[in-house]
Amino acid sequence: MEIAKKIMDGDVRTASLLIRKLEDRRPQAKSTVRYLYPSTGKAHIIGFTGAEGAGKSTLINETIAELRQRGKKIGVIPVDTSSVFSGGALLGDRIRMESHAKDPAVFIRSMASRGALGGFCPAIGEAIHVMDAMGNDVIILETVGTGQMGTEVINYAHTVIVVQVPGLGDEIQALKAGILEIADIFVVNRADQDGAGKLYRELMYMIGMIPHYPGGWRPPIVRTENPFDKDAFRRSIAELVDLAEQHYQNIIEHDLLSERLSRRVMIEFSDAIESAMLKPIVRQLMESGKFDEFVDILIKKESDPMTLVEEFLASRHR
């Protein structure tokens, strides 16, 4: 298939157009991903998550620079808040990373969250496959910045970096929502600000409360200071990239990569089932007028959603 071949040859324009079609849930785009699928699974996927305003984009910008110095080809998927008018990404993250825009070894493609509570949009898994098939060594994901809801990144990333910053409220309350369980590396950003020491100690305490970590990997904490102190900031970013690479090697050596892959495959398989079975049923209901009929029944309280679904499915098998 010509489109798939162009993408595997690294054609950025073709890849970007395909990702757009995947966001719009066009069936022909999904067919292209079928051809790409056998060429995926080679990239190290790094996910950045944390509350809005934690400085994820600045960290990613410098992480890209550090990875490029190490000769890595990089794909970046920042998930932006959706435009209320078009449903498309507002592209704020791409603007902040524009210093890499002319680098042919860096492909940045913003995607719209489209209201997804987990910080990712429904097409994120397919977009990762596209970036992977292009031959990127590293794929960086950035959640939309939904704080406590940013845990979905564990379904896609091999290495999850949780960014915390002092002064955004009850940081530890956010950790209780599940962030602690998904973190492979913590970053205390803006560590020169008031409250950073307290945040660091609280993180150390909570990490110490867990007796056993898979593969023996106890999440380290990287402290980054003012980005205007360029030398110190770059040293901390180099440390962060070192740790991300060490973590990836750790999960490979302890046969934990398959566990993370299984989680992702389960999500993709569930989505495929929904696309193949549920959507055609909904389309049939819409086209036949039954959908509006059922909505009217529910509004009048003449039945309930589960009963209507059970009756409809039973009628399809008679």
C-alpha positions as CSV (number, residue, x, y, z in Angstrom):
1,M,0.0,0.0,0.0
2,E,1.5,3.3,-1.2
3,I,0.5,5.4,1.9
4,A,2.0,2.9,4.3
5,K,5.2,2.7,2.3
6,K,5.6,6.5,2.4
7,I,5.2,6.5,6.1
8,M,7.7,3.7,6.6
9,D,10.1,5.8,4.5
10,G,9.6,8.6,7.0
11,D,7.3,10.9,5.0
12,V,6.1,13.4,7.6
13,R,3.4,15.0,5.5
14,T,1.7,11.6,4.7
15,A,2.0,10.6,8.4
16,S,0.5,13.8,9.6
17,L,-2.4,13.5,7.2
18,L,-3.0,9.9,8.3
19,I,-3.1,10.9,12.0
20,R,-5.6,13.6,11.2
21,K,-7.8,11.0,9.5
22,L,-7.4,8.7,12.4
23,E,-8.6,11.5,14.8
24,D,-11.6,11.9,12.5
25,R,-12.2,8.1,12.8
26,R,-12.2,7.5,9.1
27,P,-12.4,3.8,8.2
28,Q,-9.8,4.0,5.4
29,A,-7.2,5.4,7.8
30,K,-7.6,2.4,10.0
31,S,-7.0,0.1,7.0
32,T,-3.6,1.8,6.5
33,V,-2.7,1.1,10.2
34,R,-3.2,-2.6,9.4
35,Y,-0.3,-2.4,6.9
36,L,1.9,-0.5,9.4
37,Y,1.3,-2.8,12.4
38,P,3.9,-5.4,11.6
39,S,6.6,-2.6,11.5
40,T,5.8,-1.3,14.9
41,G,7.1,-2.2,18.4
42,K,10.7,-0.9,18.1
43,A,10.4,2.6,19.7
44,H,10.9,3.5,23.4
45,I,7.7,5.3,24.4
46,I,8.1,7.9,27.1
47,G,5.1,9.5,28.7
48,F,5.0,12.8,30.6
49,T,2.1,13.4,32.9
50,G,1.3,15.9,35.6
51,A,-1.0,18.8,36.4
52,E,-1.5,21.7,34.0
53,G,1.2,24.3,34.7
54,A,3.8,21.8,36.0
55,G,6.2,22.7,33.2
56,K,5.9,19.5,31.1
57,S,6.3,21.2,27.8
58,T,9.5,22.9,28.8
59,L,10.9,19.6,30.1
60,I,10.0,17.8,26.9
61,N,11.5,20.6,24.8
62,E,14.9,20.1,26.6
63,T,14.5,16.3,26.6
64,I,14.2,16.4,22.8
65,A,17.4,18.4,22.6
66,E,19.2,16.0,24.8
67,L,18.0,12.9,22.8
68,R,19.0,14.6,19.5
69,Q,22.5,15.0,20.9
70,R,22.5,11.3,21.5
71,G,21.6,10.7,17.9
72,K,18.0,9.6,18.4
73,K,15.2,10.1,15.9
74,I,12.1,11.3,17.8
75,G,8.4,11.5,17.5
76,V,6.4,13.7,19.8
77,I,2.7,13.6,20.5
78,P,1.5,16.5,22.7
79,V,-2.2,16.2,23.5
80,D,-3.7,19.7,23.5
81,T,-7.0,20.9,24.9
82,S,-9.6,20.7,22.1
83,S,-10.8,23.8,20.4
84,V,-14.5,24.5,21.3
85,F,-15.1,25.4,17.7
86,S,-13.4,22.8,15.6
87,G,-12.6,20.0,18.0
88,G,-9.0,20.3,16.8
89,A,-5.8,20.8,18.9
90,L,-5.0,24.4,19.9
91,L,-1.3,23.6,19.2
92,G,0.0,25.3,22.3
93,D,2.6,22.6,22.9
94,R,3.8,22.6,19.3
95,I,4.4,26.4,19.6
96,R,6.5,25.9,22.7
97,M,8.6,23.2,20.9
98,E,9.0,25.2,17.7
99,S,12.8,25.3,18.1
100,H,12.8,21.7,16.9
101,A,10.3,22.2,14.0
102,K,13.0,22.4,11.3
103,D,14.9,19.3,12.5
104,P,14.1,16.4,10.0
105,A,14.8,13.9,12.8
106,V,12.0,15.4,15.0
107,F,8.3,14.9,14.1
108,I,5.9,16.8,16.4
109,R,2.2,16.2,15.8
110,S,-0.2,17.7,18.3
111,M,-3.5,15.9,18.8
112,A,-6.8,17.1,20.3
113,S,-8.0,15.6,23.6
114,R,-11.6,15.8,22.3
115,G,-12.9,15.7,25.9
116,A,-11.0,12.5,26.9
117,L,-10.8,12.4,30.7
118,G,-7.6,10.4,30.8
119,G,-5.6,13.0,29.1
120,F,-5.5,11.2,25.7
121,C,-7.8,11.1,22.7
122,P,-9.2,7.9,21.3
123,A,-6.8,7.8,18.3
124,I,-3.6,8.0,20.4
125,G,-2.7,4.3,20.1
126,E,-3.0,4.4,16.3
127,A,-0.9,7.6,16.2
128,I,1.8,5.9,18.2
129,H,1.9,3.1,15.6
130,V,2.3,5.6,12.8
131,M,5.2,7.3,14.6
132,D,6.7,3.9,15.4
133,A,6.5,2.7,11.8
134,M,8.3,5.8,10.7
135,G,11.4,4.5,12.4
136,N,11.5,6.8,15.4
137,D,13.8,5.6,18.2
138,V,11.8,7.4,20.9
139,I,8.2,8.5,21.0
140,I,7.3,11.1,23.6
141,L,3.7,11.5,24.8
142,E,2.4,14.4,26.8
143,T,-0.9,14.3,28.5
144,V,-3.3,17.2,28.3
145,G,-2.5,18.3,31.9
146,T,-5.6,16.9,33.6
147,G,-3.9,16.3,37.0
148,Q,-5.6,13.5,38.8
149,M,-7.0,12.1,35.5
150,G,-3.6,11.7,33.8
151,T,-3.1,8.1,34.7
152,E,-4.1,6.7,31.2
153,V,-0.6,7.2,30.0
154,I,0.4,3.9,31.6
155,N,-1.6,2.1,28.9
156,Y,0.7,3.4,26.2
157,A,4.2,4.3,27.6
158,H,7.1,2.1,28.6
159,T,8.5,4.8,30.9
160,V,6.1,7.1,32.7
161,I,7.6,10.4,34.0
162,V,5.4,12.2,36.5
163,V,6.1,15.9,36.8
164,Q,5.3,17.6,40.1
165,V,5.8,21.3,41.0
166,P,5.4,23.1,44.4
167,G,2.7,25.6,44.8
168,L,-0.1,24.0,42.7
169,G,-2.2,23.0,45.7
170,D,-2.3,19.6,47.5
171,E,0.3,17.7,45.4
172,I,0.0,14.6,47.5
173,Q,-3.7,14.5,47.1
174,A,-3.1,14.1,43.4
175,L,-0.7,11.3,44.1
176,K,-3.4,9.4,46.0
177,A,-5.5,9.4,42.8
178,G,-3.2,6.9,41.2
179,I,-0.2,8.9,39.9
180,L,2.2,7.3,42.5
181,E,1.3,3.8,41.2
182,I,2.1,4.6,37.5
183,A,5.3,6.7,38.0
184,D,8.6,5.2,36.9
185,I,10.4,8.5,37.4
186,F,9.4,11.6,39.4
187,V,10.4,15.1,38.5
188,V,10.2,17.9,41.1
189,N,10.2,20.8,38.7
190,R,11.2,24.3,39.7
191,A,13.0,22.8,42.7
192,D,14.4,26.3,43.6
193,Q,10.9,27.5,44.6
194,D,9.5,27.5,48.1
195,G,7.9,24.2,49.1
196,A,10.1,22.0,46.8
197,G,12.0,20.5,49.7
198,K,8.7,19.5,51.4
199,L,7.4,18.0,48.1
200,Y,10.6,16.0,47.6
201,R,10.4,14.6,51.2
202,E,6.7,13.7,50.8
203,L,7.5,11.8,47.6
204,M,10.4,10.0,49.2
205,Y,8.2,9.0,52.0
206,M,5.4,7.7,49.8
207,I,7.8,5.8,47.5
208,G,9.3,4.2,50.6
209,M,5.8,3.0,51.7
210,I,5.7,0.5,48.8
211,P,7.7,-2.6,49.8
212,H,8.3,-4.1,46.4
213,Y,8.7,-2.7,42.9
214,P,8.6,-4.9,39.7
215,G,12.1,-5.5,38.6
216,G,13.5,-3.8,41.7
217,W,13.1,-0.4,40.1
218,R,12.3,2.1,42.8
219,P,11.2,5.4,41.1
220,P,14.0,8.0,41.4
221,I,13.3,11.7,41.8
222,V,15.0,14.2,39.6
223,R,15.1,17.8,40.7
224,T,15.1,20.5,38.0
225,E,15.6,24.1,38.8
226,N,15.2,27.4,37.0
227,P,15.4,26.8,33.2
228,F,17.1,30.2,32.8
229,D,20.1,28.6,34.5
230,K,20.8,26.7,31.3
231,D,23.8,24.7,32.4
232,A,22.2,23.4,35.6
233,F,18.9,22.7,33.9
234,R,20.6,20.8,31.0
235,R,22.5,18.6,33.5
236,S,19.2,17.7,35.2
237,I,17.6,16.9,31.8
238,A,20.7,14.7,31.0
239,E,20.1,12.9,34.3
240,L,16.4,12.4,33.4
241,V,17.2,11.0,30.0
242,D,19.8,8.6,31.5
243,L,17.2,7.4,34.0
244,A,14.6,6.9,31.3
245,E,17.0,4.8,29.3
246,Q,18.0,2.8,32.4
247,H,14.4,2.1,33.2
248,Y,13.7,0.9,29.7
249,Q,16.7,-1.5,29.9
250,N,15.4,-2.6,33.3
251,I,12.0,-3.7,32.1
252,I,13.6,-5.5,29.1
253,E,16.1,-7.3,31.3
254,H,13.3,-8.4,33.8
255,D,10.9,-9.4,31.1
256,L,8.4,-6.6,32.1
257,L,8.1,-5.2,28.6
258,S,5.5,-7.8,27.7
259,E,3.4,-6.8,30.7
260,R,3.2,-3.2,29.5
261,L,2.6,-4.4,25.9
262,S,-0.2,-6.6,27.1
263,R,-2.0,-3.7,28.7
264,R,-1.7,-1.6,25.5
265,V,-2.9,-4.5,23.3
266,M,-5.9,-5.1,25.5
267,I,-6.9,-1.4,25.1
268,E,-6.4,-1.6,21.3
269,F,-8.3,-4.9,21.0
270,S,-11.2,-3.5,23.0
271,D,-11.3,-0.5,20.8
272,A,-11.2,-2.7,17.7
273,I,-14.2,-4.7,19.0
274,E,-16.1,-1.6,19.7
275,S,-15.4,-0.2,16.2
276,A,-16.3,-3.5,14.5
277,M,-19.4,-4.4,16.5
278,L,-20.8,-1.4,18.4
279,K,-20.6,1.4,15.8
280,P,-22.4,-0.5,13.0
281,I,-25.2,-1.2,15.5
282,V,-25.5,2.5,16.4
283,R,-25.4,3.4,12.7
284,Q,-28.2,1.0,12.0
285,L,-30.3,2.4,14.8
286,M,-29.7,5.9,13.6
287,E,-30.6,5.1,10.0
288,S,-33.7,3.2,10.9
289,G,-35.0,5.8,13.2
290,K,-35.0,3.4,16.1
291,F,-32.4,5.5,18.0
292,D,-34.8,8.5,18.2
293,E,-37.6,6.1,19.1
294,F,-35.6,4.7,22.0
295,V,-34.6,8.1,23.2
296,D,-38.2,9.1,23.3
297,I,-39.1,6.0,25.3
298,L,-36.4,6.8,27.8
299,I,-37.4,10.4,28.2
300,K,-41.0,9.3,28.9
301,K,-39.6,6.8,31.5
302,E,-41.4,4.0,29.7
303,S,-38.3,1.8,30.0
304,D,-34.7,1.9,31.0
305,P,-31.5,1.8,28.9
306,M,-30.4,-1.7,29.9
307,T,-33.9,-3.2,29.2
308,L,-34.0,-1.5,25.8
309,V,-30.6,-2.8,24.8
310,E,-31.4,-6.3,25.9
311,E,-34.6,-6.3,24.0
312,F,-33.0,-4.9,20.9
313,L,-30.2,-7.4,20.9
314,A,-32.6,-10.3,21.5
315,S,-34.7,-9.1,18.4
316,R,-31.5,-9.2,16.3
317,H,-31.0,-12.9,17.0
318,R,-34.6,-14.1,16.4
